[in-house]
Amino acid sequence: MNSFHPKLKIVSMAVAVAITGIIAGCNNDGGSSEQTIVKDDAYYKSLAETMVSQMSIDEKLDIVVGPGYSNATPVNVISTVAGVAGYINGVKNDKLDIPAAKLADGPAGLRISSTRDGDSGTYYATAWPIGSLLASTWDTNLIQQVGKATGEEVKEYGVDFLLAPGMNIQRNPLNGRNFEYYSEDPLLTGRIGAAMVDGVESNGVGTTIKHYFGNNSETNRSNINDIGEPRTFREIYLRGFQIAVDEAQPWAVMTSYNKLNGTYVNQRKDAVTDILRGEWGFNGLVMSDWFAGNIRNDADSPAKQMNAGNDLIEPGGQKENLKASLDKGDVTESVISENAVRILTQVLKSPSYNRYAFSNNPDLNAHAILARQAGTEGMVLLKNDSSALPVAEGKSVASFGVNQVNTYKGGSGSGDVYAAYTVNIAKGLSNRFTTNTELQDYYTNFYATNKVEHAGSFGGASTYTCDEASVTGNSELSALLTQSVQDNDFAVISIGRQAGEGADRKNEKGDYLLSDQEMDMITSVADAFHAQDKKVVVVLNVNGVIDTTQWADKADAILLAYMGGQDTGNEIADILSGDVNPSGKLAQTFPANYADVPSSASFPGVDNDADGKPDDIYYNEGIYVGYRYYTSFEKAVSYPFGYGLSYTNFGYTNAAVTENTFSKGAQGSVTLTATITNTGSVAGKEAAQVYVSAPEVKLKKPTIELKAFAKTSKLDAGASETLTFNIPAKILASFDPASNQWIVEPGTYKAYVSPSSDVSETTPVTFNVDKEIVVSTTTTGALALENGVDATAVTTVTE
């Protein structure tokens, strides 16, 4: 079910010959034959090579460098789409007519302008749940459906490439862009990312997995230097990209802003050419992030990127600099030609090149239904003491918190989407329950009076924040609270957090920690309702992890809703009412304290030149990221990776190893099965996870690592389903820096089929590997630390 296999993007890699002539008797003088061409990457590459051979050097330069930003006019653009992020230039001459291709942002849905000059129509896109929430479904089939629907919007609005999905590792809870990303774990990241790629590209449009790689913070992101050991980067930060390439072969990869061990990633031939293409077999194009590689200040940066194998410089405007480098001999025309071929190989598949008559009318109604399903299936029930949830039909709700009005559908920046509507939490609750309208009116008015507008960043819409209203000392709100305890059956408290591109979060009140006003609200409401033996539910409409230790004991139930897209309010009500049984599980750990995060002391980096900005960020925890650290070093957490409650219960039985073919070496695998039974009284789904504890021969390893997962279908009470998990050698392997090899070490392995990364109550099954397996040999010296940098000083978390 979870095998790691190369994905073929076409039906056949062969050219079939169909004989159409009919042989009559012994004399056949009129037969004919016709060749049926299979349009695979080899076919498109051959066409691209012919086209590039017919181009002038000026036209080749246009292909490899975008047209520029803002008011720049692309070469040979045959249609425009307001709000796209950029273009790939086309070519128009006596022999060639290649239209410009359009690129649009899209981590939470297609980001284009909803209105157009001189046009009364609207062009809304679906605001899907954020990446963290999608990953929390642990359901690759559902994510593929989301991708397919997203890809339809891309195609029908006339766009060619979606600049998504984001696949960086959530190394630290304070990364401002974590909401775009999937997980702290590379396997979950890779599998969810591959499903999204497959879904989007089933429409004949491209995806761009990003940001390759190490873009794990936003502070001074264009200049920050990631310092870490090759094993760290290969096992944690590259692994998800590798899985997505191997299983889905996306059309494009976007390189990141950051440096890595002293050199910008998009200027590293070892990263872009040797690893991505050489070791992994990536067939698509590689583009830069917008203005990455210091192109604003380094005229030689375009040439350095071309030589590294970064084919396309975005947003462009660097043609003259690249031409100057060509004239100086710093880059050759053959390199430019090769890069242009790789770009065109993908562009030739695009709707623009094929003159697709897009409708501007995707099925947004159907997509809204799917978005709501995905949102509810990803939300995580963190706490549910004494079965406080679901709320019984007919009960009335007192809803507290400004966030019920100022509900966040998604993050800011390039992850924003112009949706037709957003259902806030107040509206969602009102749609399902009898609500306290006086309380809702109070918060509506309070928000209108006290909200603060923040200009949209990176082309996104404005965002708004509002400090919470304290109850203590607030006579109006105190009176409403007193009355609501008498009139309403339970309380819902909404807490919100916004974040976005270009800045990281802070470990301070009002961000990672609750503000004094929020703590006052939770304490006042909980004390009042508990005094009447009534329940209190806290809903977290947040971009990522926040502290829960200070206040979790005051809540009877906690629902981690993240940012559920355009129907966030309805999705929350679906869960609270029991219309949907929660089945989401954490794709990242909630630590007990921020100080327990292994990168807390190194994030967001060290300021070496006293300019107020970090210059170097040390990947001090090595491979011990997230749950790998907490389990290996026995650190208590608030909620472990993989954790999530349900309104029913599930039993895990009959775990067994059914096949072990590691005697075949690198092509071998192990297959496990387990039976999952709904032992409760309500129908529900369960995400089962397989964690492996590996022997340590040459290499130290985390105590456990996720190696497979699967989600059951909806099981009625008493029903069972047997899940199958396959772990191939390349997923089981670890990186041995001494030999530059991925290896599976010999010995006895323990596999835990478990509901979360807390495997303390799970009995493992075992399997053996008789001798060391070399899965692959890698590029010698790739990603090495800079000369003079001491590895023991860099990696401070070791066993």
C-alpha positions in Angstrom: 0.0 0.0 0.0 2.9 2.3 0.7 5.6 1.1 -1.6 8.2 3.5 -2.9 8.1 3.1 -6.7 8.9 5.2 -9.7 5.9 6.9 -11.2 5.4 6.8 -15.0 3.6 9.8 -16.2 2.5 8.2 -19.4 0.9 4.9 -20.3 3.9 3.4 -22.2 7.5 4.4 -22.7 7.5 2.7 -26.1 6.4 3.9 -29.6 3.7 1.6 -30.9 3.4 0.8 -34.6 -0.2 0.2 -35.8 -0.5 -1.7 -39.2 -3.5 -0.3 -41.0 -3.0 -2.0 -44.3 -4.7 -5.3 -45.0 -2.7 -8.0 -46.7 -4.8 -9.6 -49.5 -3.6 -12.9 -50.8 0.1 -13.1 -51.8 0.0 -9.8 -53.7 0.0 -6.8 -51.2 0.9 -3.7 -53.1 -1.4 -1.2 -51.4 -0.7 -1.7 -47.7 0.1 1.3 -45.6 1.4 1.8 -42.0 1.0 4.6 -39.6 3.1 5.3 -36.5 1.3 6.1 -33.3 3.4 8.4 -31.2 3.4 8.1 -27.4 3.9 11.6 -26.1 6.3 10.9 -23.2 9.1 13.0 -21.8 11.5 11.5 -24.4 9.1 12.7 -27.2 8.8 16.2 -25.8 12.6 16.4 -25.2 13.2 15.5 -28.8 10.9 18.2 -30.0 12.5 20.7 -27.6 15.9 19.9 -28.9 14.8 20.6 -32.4 13.2 23.8 -31.4 16.2 25.1 -29.5 18.5 24.3 -32.4 16.4 26.7 -34.4 16.7 29.6 -31.9 19.1 32.5 -31.8 21.1 32.9 -28.6 18.8 35.9 -27.8 15.8 33.6 -28.0 17.4 31.0 -25.8 18.2 33.6 -23.2 14.5 34.6 -23.2 13.6 31.0 -22.5 15.9 30.6 -19.5 15.1 34.0 -17.9 11.6 35.2 -17.1 10.4 38.5 -18.4 10.7 40.3 -15.0 8.3 41.5 -12.4 5.2 43.7 -12.2 4.6 45.4 -15.6 7.0 43.3 -17.6 5.6 41.9 -20.9 6.3 38.2 -21.6 7.6 37.2 -25.0 4.7 35.9 -27.2 2.0 35.9 -24.5 -1.2 34.8 -26.2 -3.5 35.3 -23.1 -3.0 36.9 -19.7 -4.4 35.9 -16.4 -4.5 38.7 -13.8 -2.7 37.9 -10.6 -0.3 35.2 -11.8 3.1 35.2 -10.2 5.2 35.0 -13.4 5.8 33.7 -16.8 8.1 31.5 -18.9 8.9 33.5 -22.0 7.8 32.2 -25.4 9.4 32.4 -28.8 8.0 33.8 -32.0 9.9 33.7 -35.3 9.5 32.4 -38.8 9.8 28.7 -37.7 8.6 28.7 -34.1 5.5 29.9 -32.3 5.9 29.0 -28.6 3.4 30.9 -26.3 4.5 32.1 -22.9 3.6 29.9 -20.0 1.8 31.2 -16.9 2.9 30.4 -13.4 0.6 31.0 -10.3 1.0 30.5 -6.6 -0.9 27.8 -5.0 0.0 26.2 -1.6 -3.6 26.5 -0.4 -5.2 26.8 -3.8 -4.8 28.7 -7.1 -3.9 32.4 -6.4 -5.0 34.7 -9.1 -6.9 38.0 -9.0 -10.6 37.6 -8.5 -11.4 40.6 -10.6 -10.1 42.0 -13.8 -9.9 45.5 -15.3 -12.8 46.2 -17.6 -14.5 42.9 -16.7 -17.5 42.6 -14.5 -17.0 38.8 -14.0 -15.4 37.2 -10.9 -12.7 34.6 -11.0 -12.6 33.1 -7.6 -10.6 30.0 -6.7 -11.2 27.4 -3.9 -9.4 28.2 -0.7 -8.4 24.7 0.4 -7.3 23.8 3.9 -3.6 24.6 4.6 -0.9 22.1 4.0 -0.5 21.1 7.7 -4.2 20.3 7.9 -4.2 18.3 4.6 -1.3 16.2 5.9 -3.1 15.6 9.1 -5.7 13.6 7.1 -3.0 10.9 6.5 -5.1 10.1 3.5 -3.2 10.1 0.2 -6.3 9.2 -1.8 -8.2 12.2 -0.5 -5.2 14.5 -1.1 -5.1 13.2 -4.7 -8.7 14.2 -5.1 -7.9 17.7 -3.7 -5.0 17.9 -6.2 -7.2 16.9 -9.1 -9.8 19.5 -8.2 -7.1 22.2 -7.8 -5.6 21.2 -11.1 -9.0 21.7 -12.8 -9.0 25.3 -11.6 -5.5 25.8 -12.8 -6.4 24.6 -16.3 -9.8 26.2 -16.6 -8.4 29.6 -15.6 -5.7 29.4 -18.2 -2.7 28.8 -16.0 0.1 26.3 -16.9 2.1 25.7 -13.7 1.0 25.7 -10.1 3.8 26.9 -7.8 3.0 24.2 -5.2 3.1 22.1 -3.2 5.3 23.4 -0.5 7.3 20.5 1.0 9.8 21.9 3.5 10.2 20.2 6.8 8.6 21.9 9.9 11.9 21.9 11.7 10.9 24.5 14.3 7.3 25.5 15.4 8.1 29.2 14.8 8.7 29.1 11.1 6.3 31.6 9.8 5.6 29.5 6.7 4.9 26.2 8.4 1.2 26.4 7.5 2.1 25.9 3.8 4.1 22.8 4.6 3.0 19.3 5.5 5.0 17.8 8.4 8.1 17.5 10.5 8.5 14.0 9.0 9.9 13.5 5.5 8.0 10.3 4.7 4.6 11.9 5.4 5.7 15.0 3.6 6.8 13.0 0.5 3.7 10.8 0.3 1.3 13.7 0.7 3.2 15.8 -1.7 3.3 13.0 -4.3 -0.4 12.6 -4.0 -1.0 16.3 -4.6 1.3 16.3 -7.6 -0.4 13.3 -9.1 -3.8 14.9 -8.6 -3.0 18.3 -10.1 -1.0 17.0 -13.0 -3.8 14.6 -14.0 -5.3 17.7 -15.6 -2.3 18.2 -18.0 -0.9 21.1 -16.0 2.3 21.3 -14.0 3.2 21.4 -10.4 6.3 22.9 -8.8 7.5 21.2 -5.6 9.2 23.7 -3.4 11.4 25.0 -1.8 14.3 22.7 -2.7 15.7 22.7 0.0 16.4 23.9 3.5 13.9 26.8 3.5 13.0 26.1 7.1 12.9 29.7 8.3 11.8 33.1 7.0 13.9 35.5 8.8 16.5 37.0 6.4 15.5 34.1 4.1 17.3 35.5 1.1 20.7 35.5 2.8 20.5 32.9 5.6 23.2 30.2 5.5 22.0 26.7 6.6 25.0 24.9 8.2 24.6 21.2 8.7 26.1 17.8 7.9 25.2 15.9 4.7 23.5 13.1 6.5 21.2 15.7 8.2 20.1 17.2 4.9 19.8 13.9 3.1 17.8 12.0 5.7 15.5 14.8 6.8 15.3 17.8 4.4 15.8 16.2 1.0 14.0 12.9 1.7 10.5 14.3 1.1 11.5 15.8 -2.2 13.1 12.5 -3.2 10.0 10.5 -2.5 7.8 13.0 -4.5 10.2 12.8 -7.4 10.4 9.0 -7.3 6.7 8.5 -7.0 5.2 11.4 -9.0 7.8 13.0 -11.3 6.5 16.6 -11.1 7.0 18.9 -14.0 9.1 21.3 -12.0 11.1 21.9 -8.9 11.6 25.3 -7.3 14.9 26.0 -5.6 15.0 27.8 -2.3 16.3 31.2 -1.2 18.8 30.1 1.4 22.4 29.2 1.2 23.6 25.8 2.2 27.0 25.4 3.7 28.1 28.7 2.2 26.6 28.5 -1.3 23.1 29.4 -2.5 21.2 26.2 -3.2 20.3 27.3 -6.8 24.0 27.7 -7.4 25.0 24.3 -6.1 25.6 21.8 -8.9 25.8 19.0 -6.4 22.2 19.7 -5.2 20.5 20.6 -8.5 22.3 18.4 -11.0 24.1 15.6 -9.1 21.5 14.7 -6.5 18.2 15.8 -8.0 18.8 14.7 -11.6 21.7 12.3 -11.3 20.8 10.3 -8.2 17.0 10.6 -8.3 16.4 10.7 -12.0 14.3 14.0 -12.1 13.2 14.7 -15.6 11.6 18.1 -15.2 12.7 21.7 -15.1 14.3 23.5 -12.2 13.3 27.2 -11.5 14.5 29.6 -8.9 12.3 31.2 -6.3 11.6 34.9 -7.1 14.8 36.9 -6.9 16.6 34.0 -5.2 20.4 33.6 -5.4 21.0 37.3 -4.7 20.3 38.3 -8.3 19.4 41.8 -7.2 23.0 42.4 -6.0 25.1 39.8 -7.9 25.2 40.2 -11.7 27.0 36.9 -11.9 24.2 35.0 -10.1 22.3 34.1 -13.3 25.4 32.4 -14.8 26.1 30.6 -11.6 22.5 29.2 -11.5 22.7 28.2 -15.2 25.9 26.3 -14.6 24.5 24.5 -11.5 21.5 23.3 -13.6 18.9 25.8 -12.3 17.2 26.1 -15.7 14.9 29.1 -15.2 15.5 32.3 -13.4 12.3 33.9 -12.0 10.8 36.4 -12.1 13.5 37.3 -14.6 14.7 40.6 -15.9 18.3 39.3 -15.8 18.8 38.8 -19.5 21.5 41.4 -19.9 23.5 40.1 -17.0 23.3 36.6 -18.3 24.4 37.8 -21.8 27.3 39.6 -20.3 28.4 36.4 -18.5 28.0 34.5 -21.8 30.3 37.1 -23.5 32.9 36.7 -20.8 32.8 33.0 -21.1 31.5 32.4 -17.5 28.7 30.3 -19.0 28.6 28.6 -22.4 25.9 28.6 -25.0 25.7 24.8 -24.7 24.7 25.1 -21.1 22.0 27.7 -22.0 20.8 25.4 -24.7 20.6 22.4 -22.3 18.6 24.5 -19.8 16.3 25.7 -22.5 15.6 22.2 -23.6 14.6 21.1 -20.1 12.3 24.1 -19.8 10.6 23.5 -23.2 10.3 19.8 -22.6 7.7 20.7 -19.9 6.2 23.8 -21.6 5.3 21.7 -24.6 2.9 19.7 -22.5 1.1 22.9 -21.2 -2.3 24.1 -22.0 -0.9 27.4 -23.4 1.3 25.7 -25.9 -1.5 23.4 -26.9 -3.9 26.3 -27.3 -6.4 24.9 -24.8 -9.6 26.9 -24.8 -10.0 27.4 -21.1 -13.5 28.0 -19.8 -12.9 30.3 -16.8 -15.6 28.1 -15.2 -14.2 25.4 -13.0 -16.7 23.5 -10.8 -16.3 25.5 -7.7 -19.4 24.1 -6.1 -18.1 20.6 -6.3 -14.7 21.7 -5.1 -16.3 23.5 -2.1 -17.8 20.2 -1.0 -14.5 18.4 -1.3 -12.6 21.2 0.5 -15.1 20.9 3.4 -14.5 17.2 3.6 -10.8 17.5 3.6 -10.9 20.1 6.3 -13.0 18.0 8.6 -10.9 14.9 8.0 -7.7 16.7 8.9 -8.8 18.5 12.1 -7.3 16.9 15.2 -9.2 16.3 18.4 -6.5 16.9 21.0 -8.6 16.5 24.1 -12.1 15.2 24.9 -12.4 14.5 28.6 -15.6 12.7 29.8 -16.8 12.7 26.1 -17.5 16.4 26.2 -17.8 16.2 22.4 -19.8 15.8 20.3 -22.4 18.2 21.4 -25.9 16.7 21.7 -28.5 17.9 19.2 -30.6 20.8 20.5 -27.9 22.2 22.9 -27.1 25.9 22.8 -23.7 27.5 22.5 -22.1 30.5 24.0 -19.2 31.5 21.8 -16.3 33.5 23.0 -13.3 35.1 21.4 -12.6 37.7 18.6 -11.4 34.8 16.4 -14.9 33.6 15.9 -15.4 36.8 13.8 -11.9 37.2 12.5 -11.5 33.6 11.4 -8.5 32.7 9.4 -9.1 30.6 6.3 -5.3 30.4 5.5 -2.0 32.2 5.9 -0.8 35.3 4.3 1.5 36.0 1.4 1.8 33.6 -1.6 -0.3 31.1 0.3 -3.4 33.3 0.2 -6.3 32.5 -2.1 -9.1 34.9 -3.3 -12.1 32.7 -2.5 -15.8 33.5 -3.1 -16.5 33.4 0.6 -15.2 32.6 4.0 -17.4 31.1 6.7 -16.2 32.3 10.1 -16.6 30.3 13.3 -19.5 32.4 14.5 -21.5 31.7 11.3 -20.5 28.0 11.3 -21.8 27.6 14.9 -25.0 29.5 14.1 -25.6 27.2 11.1 -25.6 24.2 13.4 -26.5 25.2 16.9 -28.7 27.7 18.8 -26.1 30.4 19.6 -25.9 33.3 21.9 -26.5 36.2 19.5 -25.8 38.9 22.1 -22.3 37.4 22.6 -21.7 37.2 18.9 -22.8 40.8 18.4 -20.5 41.9 21.2 -17.5 40.3 19.5 -18.5 41.6 16.1 -18.6 45.1 17.3 -15.4 44.8 19.4 -13.6 43.5 16.3 -14.9 46.2 14.1 -13.7 48.9 16.6 -10.3 47.4 17.5 -9.0 45.5 14.4 -5.7 46.4 12.9 -5.0 46.1 9.2 -1.7 44.8 7.9 -0.9 45.4 4.3 -0.7 42.2 2.2 2.8 40.8 1.7 4.1 39.4 -1.6 1.0 40.3 -3.5 -1.4 38.9 -0.9 -4.5 40.5 0.4 -4.5 42.6 3.6 -4.8 40.7 6.8 -6.3 41.8 10.1 -5.5 41.1 13.7 -7.3 42.2 16.9 -6.2 41.8 20.5 -8.6 39.7 22.6 -11.1 41.3 24.9 -10.4 40.7 28.6 -13.3 39.6 30.7 -11.9 40.8 34.0 -12.6 44.5 34.4 -15.0 44.5 31.4 -18.5 45.0 32.8 -20.3 44.4 29.6 -18.5 41.2 28.7 -18.7 40.0 32.3 -22.4 40.5 32.4 -22.8 38.6 29.1 -20.7 35.7 30.5 -22.9 35.6 33.6 -26.0 35.5 31.5 -24.6 32.9 29.1 -23.8 30.5 31.9 -27.5 30.5 32.7 -28.8 30.5 29.1 -26.4 28.2 27.3 -25.4 24.6 27.6 -21.7 24.8 26.7 -19.0 27.3 25.8 -16.8 27.5 22.7 -13.6 29.6 22.9 -11.9 30.4 19.7 -8.2 31.2 19.6 -6.6 32.5 16.3 -3.1 32.9 15.0 -2.0 34.4 11.7 1.4 34.1 10.0 2.9 34.4 6.6 5.7 34.6 4.2 8.8 36.7 5.0 8.7 36.6 8.8 8.9 34.0 11.5 6.8 33.8 14.7 8.0 34.6 18.2 8.1 32.6 21.4 6.2 35.3 23.3 2.7 36.2 24.5 0.2 36.7 21.8 2.1 34.4 19.4 3.4 31.0 20.5 2.1 31.7 24.0 -1.4 32.9 24.8 -1.7 36.6 25.5 -2.8 37.8 29.0 -6.2 38.7 27.6 -6.6 35.2 26.1 -5.6 33.5 29.3 -8.1 35.7 31.2 -10.8 34.8 28.8 -10.2 31.0 29.1 -9.9 31.2 32.8 -13.0 33.3 33.3 -15.2 31.3 31.0 -13.9 27.9 32.3 -14.5 28.9 35.9 -18.0 30.2 35.2 -19.2 27.2 33.1 -17.5 24.6 35.2 -19.2 26.0 38.3 -22.4 25.0 36.7 -21.1 21.6 35.6 -21.1 22.7 31.9 -18.4 21.9 29.3 -15.9 24.2 27.7 -14.4 23.6 24.3 -11.3 25.4 22.9 -11.0 25.7 19.1 -7.5 26.5 17.7 -7.8 28.3 14.4 -4.0 28.6 14.1 -1.2 28.5 11.5 0.9 26.1 13.4 1.9 24.8 16.8 1.2 26.9 19.9 1.7 26.3 23.6 -1.1 24.4 25.3 0.5 23.5 28.7 -0.5 26.8 30.4 -4.2 26.3 29.8 -5.2 22.8 28.5 -6.4 21.7 32.0 -9.1 24.4 31.9 -10.7 23.0 28.7 -12.8 19.8 28.6 -12.1 19.5 24.9 -9.6 21.0 22.4 -10.0 20.9 18.7 -7.0 21.8 16.5 -8.8 23.2 13.5 -5.7 24.8 11.9 -6.9 26.9 8.9 -9.6 25.0 7.1 -10.0 27.2 4.0 -13.1 28.9 2.9 -15.5 26.7 5.0 -13.5 26.7 8.2 -16.5 27.7 10.4 -18.7 25.0 8.9 -16.0 22.4 9.3 -15.6 23.1 12.9 -19.3 22.9 13.5 -19.3 19.6 11.6 -16.9 18.2 14.1 -18.4 19.7 17.2 -21.8 18.4 16.3 -20.7 14.9 15.5 -21.8 15.1 11.9 -18.2 14.2 11.2 -16.2 11.9 13.5 -12.7 13.4 13.8 -10.0 11.3 12.2 -7.1 13.8 11.8 -3.8 13.1 13.5 -0.9 15.4 14.2 1.7 15.7 11.4 3.9 17.6 13.9 4.6 17.3 17.6 3.2 19.7 20.2 6.1 20.1 22.6 5.5 20.6 26.4 7.6 23.8 26.2 9.3 25.7 23.4 12.6 25.2 25.2 12.3 21.5 24.6 12.4 21.9 20.9 15.9 20.8 19.9 16.4 23.7 17.5 15.0 26.3 20.0 18.5 27.7 20.8 19.6 27.9 17.1 16.4 29.3 15.5 16.3 31.6 13.6 20.1 31.9 13.4 23.2 33.8 14.5 23.8 37.5 13.7 27.5 37.6 12.8 27.8 41.1 11.6 25.6 43.0 14.1 23.1 44.2 11.5 20.1 42.8 13.4 19.6 39.9 11.0 20.7 36.3 11.4 23.4 35.2 8.9 24.0 31.5 9.8 21.6 28.9 11.2 23.1 25.8 12.6 21.2 22.5 12.1 22.4 21.6 15.5 20.0 18.7 16.1 21.1 16.7 13.1 18.7 14.0 12.2 16.8 14.3 15.5 14.0 16.5 14.3 10.5 16.5 15.8 9.4 13.1 17.2 12.8 11.6 16.4 14.2 13.8 19.1 11.5 13.5 21.7 11.3 9.7 21.5 15.1 9.2 21.4 15.8 11.5 24.3 12.7 10.6 26.3 11.3 14.2 26.4 7.7 14.5 27.5 5.5 16.3 25.0 2.0 17.8 25.2 0.7 15.8 22.2 2.9 13.4 20.2 3.4 13.2 16.5 0.7 11.0 14.9 -1.8 11.6 17.8 -5.5 12.3 17.4 -8.7 11.3 19.2 -12.0 10.0 17.8 -15.5 9.8 19.0 -15.0 6.0 18.9 -12.2 3.6 19.8 -10.1 1.4 17.6 -8.3 -1.8 18.4 -5.1 -3.0 16.8 -4.7 -6.8 16.5 -2.9 -9.4 14.5 0.1 -7.4 13.5 2.4 -9.6 11.5 5.2 -9.7 9.0 3.8 -11.4 6.0 6.8 -11.2 3.6 10.5 -10.3 3.9 12.4 -10.2 0.6 15.5 -8.4 1.8 17.5 -11.3 0.5 17.0 -9.6 -2.9 19.1 -6.7 -1.7 18.2 -3.2 -2.8 15.1 -4.4 -4.5 13.8 -6.1 -1.4 11.1 -5.0 1.0 9.1 -6.1 4.1 5.4 -6.3 4.1 3.3 -6.1 7.3 -0.4 -6.4 8.0 -2.6 -5.5 10.9 -6.3 -5.6 11.7 -8.0 -2.4 12.8 -11.4 -2.8 14.5 -13.8 -0.1 15.5 -14.5 -1.2 19.1 -16.7 1.8 19.9 -20.2 2.8 19.1 -19.8 5.3 16.2 -18.6 4.9 12.7 -15.1 6.4 12.0 -11.8 6.2 10.3 -8.4 5.5 11.7 -4.9 6.4 10.5 -2.5 3.6 11.4 1.2 4.2 11.4 4.3 1.9 11.3 7.3 3.0 13.2 10.6 1.1 12.9 13.4 0.7 15.5 16.5 -0.2 13.6 19.7 -1.9 14.7 22.8 0.3 15.1 25.9 -1.2 13.5 27.8 1.7 11.9 25.2 4.4 12.4 23.4 5.9 15.3 19.6 6.2 14.6 16.6 7.7 16.2 14.7 5.3 18.5 11.8 5.1 16.0 11.1 6.4 12.6 7.9 6.5 10.6 8.2 4.1 7.6 4.6 3.5 6.5 1.1 4.5 7.1 -2.5 3.9 5.9 -6.0 5.0 6.7 -8.9 2.8 7.0 -12.2 3.3 5.2 -15.1 4.5 7.3 -15.7 1.6 9.7 -19.1 1.0 11.3 -19.1 0.1 15.0 -17.7 -3.4 15.3 -16.3 -3.5 11.8 -12.7 -4.4 11.0 -10.3 -3.8 8.2 -6.9 -5.3 7.5 -4.3 -2.8 6.4 -1.2 -3.7 4.5 2.1 -1.8 4.8 5.1 -2.3 2.5 8.5 -0.9 3.4 11.1 -1.1 0.6 14.8 -1.1 1.2 15.1 2.5 0.0 12.7 3.7 2.6 14.3 1.6 5.4 17.8 2.8 4.5 19.9 5.3 6.4 22.7 7.5 4.9 26.2 6.5 5.6 28.4 9.6 5.1 31.6 7.6 5.4 30.9 5.5 2.3 28.5 8.0 0.6 25.9 5.3 0.5 22.3 4.6 1.5 22.5 1.4 3.4 20.2 -1.0 5.3 22.2 -2.3 8.2 22.0 -6.0 9.2 20.2 -7.2 12.3 16.8 -7.4 13.9 14.3 -4.6 13.3 11.3 -3.9 15.4 8.1 -2.6 13.7 5.3 -1.0 15.7 1.9 -0.7 14.1 0.6 2.1 16.3 -2.0 4.8 16.5 0.8 7.4 17.1 4.5 7.8 17.7 3.9 7.0 21.3 4.6 3.2 20.9 5.0 2.6 24.6 1.9 0.3 24.7 2.4 -1.3 21.4 4.0 -4.8 21.0 6.4 -4.8 18.1 6.8 -7.4 15.4 10.3 -8.2 14.2 12.0 -8.9 10.9 15.6 -9.6 10.1 18.1 -8.3 7.5 20.9 -10.8 7.2 23.6 -8.7 5.7 24.2 -5.0 4.9 22.3 -3.8 1.8 23.7 -1.0 -0.3 20.7 0.7 -1.8 22.5 3.3 -3.7 25.9 5.1 -4.0 25.8 8.9 -3.9 27.9 11.8 -5.1 31.1 12.0 -3.3 31.5 15.1 -1.3 28.0 16.5 -2.0 26.7 19.1 0.4 29.9 19.0 2.5 30.5 21.4 5.2 32.8 24.3 4.3 36.5 24.0 4.9 37.3 24.9 8.5 33.8 24.2 9.8 34.0 21.6 12.6 31.2 19.0 12.4 31.2 18.4 16.2 30.5 22.1 16.7 27.7 22.1 14.2 25.8 19.1 15.4 25.3 19.4 19.1 22.5 16.9 19.6 23.9 13.4 19.5 23.3 10.1 21.2 
